[in-house]
Amino acid sequence: MRELQNLIERAVIMSRGDTLELDRAFGVASQPKESTPDSLKSSLVTIERQRIVDVLEACMWKIKGDGNAASRLGINLSTLRSRMKILGIARP
């Protein structure tokens, strides 16, 4: 148990950013991460945008109150407003 605790502490110290990198704690060199192609990023943005629009239409563009789009999407109201602004979604 103590070894596991030491390993996790070392990983926390050695990790960069918000992700816990256990391979650094073991002393293993990690493989460089492949960059995400732009086409994949644009596809994900398109899917996210369409999902938000679909939920907004199902809620009759209600973003707060009972049965709102934010709660159906499982996100905070301010997050929904922010994503709508970033994705250029406006009520018709």
Beta strands, then each sheet from edge to edge (+ up, - down):
end
